Amino acid sequence: MQTYKKFQEHLANELASIRSAGLYKAEKIIASPQSVTITLQSGQQALNFCANNYLGLSDNKELIAAACKAMESRGYGMSSVRFICGSQDLHKELEAAIAQFFGTEDTILYAACFDANGGVFEPLLDENDAIISDALNHASIIDGVRLCKAVRYRYANADMQDLEAQLQAAQAQRFRLIVTDGVFSMDGNVAPLDKIHALAEKYNAMVMVDESHSAGVVGKTGRGATEEFNLRGKVEILTGTLGKAFGGAIGGFTTGKKEIIDMLRQRSRPYLFSNSLPPAVVGAGIYTFRHLESSNVLQEKLHGNTGYFIGKMQQAGFDVKPSQSAICAVMLYDAKLSQDMAGRLLEEGIYVTGFYYPVVPKGQARIRIQISAAHERAQLDKCIQAFIKVGGELGVLKK
Ligand SMILES: *Cc1c(COP(=O)(O)O)cnc(C)c1O
């Protein structure tokens, strides 16, 4: 009792300091399915421009039907990890479909990409080896690397000179693995995989790409960063999520060389010690990859939308980060301005989020817009008009 009282005080103080620094994260509650048009708890309707719903599949009727069908035929939950009694035919089907999509040899499913990244390094590499990681890699990669005994090297974001220097230093180790996000989520830039792959060849390194924000989005048919640079099947390890372009529910995967996946099934801790994905999620995943195998309509619409939107925003005079993805970062630099602007945009019916330190570097506050294949031209135009109106009021447009 007395112990908790002290701890409670400690937490209350910490929380108060988070609040007073303006860094307290409050959840905004949606009372409708995830979609382009959402209803907030207040009853207000808004156009959503900040979901990872790149292909618009989050509320797709056929996907929901596939999930229901799988749940009816295979049940609700697995009550087991994969290797005890938690593997159904559907899991194997989804793993094969993901390998086909990326042109890889085999796939292992996880509860989330956070787990895929958390469980990929430690079983494969040890203190004799080196991991060379981009400074802007996702938090789950950073955590995964921490769990592994390999020697760590870090290079500045997409900086090939720095990568080369780190690779030279890492010649001291036995095996080398370069790790990068496919798309960096705060800026929208694509990792220069052609150059990374060339340096890997030169310095005898393997490559791992986290395709979470690039899969379904980047590349002519949305196969990700490896498609963009003609490297399908040539990268040893890919990780990705089912929680973004591919329906947005939950689930992650590692896909790549056969022996690597086989070793992960033997030793990857989040795979061995965490529950199997439920049949509904797996059934919907199979539907998604089959559908994307048969048609590129969604990817093409997304590419059209993205080009149109970013072009119009630049024309309007916004300071937009160069992007090769469906992410459009409107730079505002000032944290408070990013919050004020997002608040004003919501009043105009546009739902976006302002990001500031520590999510992005200090003095680099921005609003990140995410485009979806589900956005119609008129909705993109409404968003652009709202940005111009509010941006004008707040004086953020370049003359
Ligand atoms: C979103 C994301 C993840 C986490 O994926 P989950 O499946 O939601 O755990 C991992 N890596 C990158 C690069 C991401 O963008």
The ligand as a Gaussian input file, in Angstrom:
#p B3LYP/6-31G(d) Opt

LIG

0 1
 C        4.801000      -0.135000     -38.726000
 C        6.162000      -0.656000     -38.804000
 C        6.550000      -1.769000     -38.051000
 C        5.632000      -2.418000     -37.041000
 O        4.666000      -3.190000     -37.688000
 P        3.528000      -3.885000     -36.787000
 O        3.082000      -5.023000     -37.620000
 O        2.487000      -2.841000     -36.566000
 O        4.173000      -4.307000     -35.517000
 C        7.834000      -2.262000     -38.207000
 N        8.697000      -1.678000     -39.055000
 C        8.370000      -0.587000     -39.777000
 C        9.366000       0.023000     -40.697000
 C        7.090000      -0.040000     -39.665000
 O        6.778000       1.040000     -40.365000

